[in-house]
Amino acid sequence: MKAGADYLGIGPVYETPSKDDAGEPIGLEGLSVYCREVAVPVVAIGGITAENAAQALAAGAAGVAVMSAITAASDVAEAAGRILEKIS
């Protein structure tokens, strides 16, 4: 069997407060290019929030990875639920 990645985490899609060295955001267009060009599912990461998670999926991502939008929230369960609601 040939070894390889099962998926790729691509980003940062947006500015992210959790990683100072993440580089410049690639935006939805950059995300879309990666999604079209690779043969494995892409997970969007970097600056993902309840307000923009669905846009990342619409750009071709198979999923989203979220950190700051949940961990910085006063109610983490509610924050996670809002994101799930937006992408379901």
Residue pairs with C-beta under 8 A, 6 or more apart in sequence:
4 40
5 40
6 40
6 41
7 40
7 41
7 42
7 43
7 62
7 63
8 34
8 38
8 40
8 41
8 42
8 43
9 42
9 43
9 45
9 65
10 26
10 31
10 34
10 35
10 42
10 43
10 44
10 45
10 61
11 22
11 25
11 26
11 31
11 44
11 45
11 46
11 47
11 65
12 19
12 22
12 23
12 24
12 25
12 26
12 45
12 46
12 47
13 25
13 26
13 27
13 28
13 30
13 31
13 44
13 45
13 46
13 47
13 48
13 52
13 56
14 25
14 27
14 46
14 47
14 48
14 49
14 52
15 25
15 46
15 47
16 22
16 25
16 46
16 47
16 67
16 68
17 68
17 72
18 67
18 68
19 46
22 46
25 46
25 47
26 34
28 55
28 56
28 59
29 59
31 42
31 44
31 56
31 59
31 60
31 61
32 59
32 60
34 42
34 60
35 42
35 59
35 60
35 61
36 60
41 62
41 63
42 60
42 61
42 62
43 61
43 62
43 63
43 64
43 65
44 53
44 56
44 57
44 59
44 61
44 63
44 64
44 65
45 64
45 65
47 68
48 56
48 64
48 65
48 66
48 69
48 83
49 66
49 69
49 83
50 69
50 79
50 82
50 83
50 85
50 86
51 86
53 64
53 66
53 83
53 86
53 87
54 86
54 87
56 64
57 63
57 64
57 87
64 83
64 87
66 80
66 83
69 79
69 83
70 76
70 79
70 80
70 83
73 79
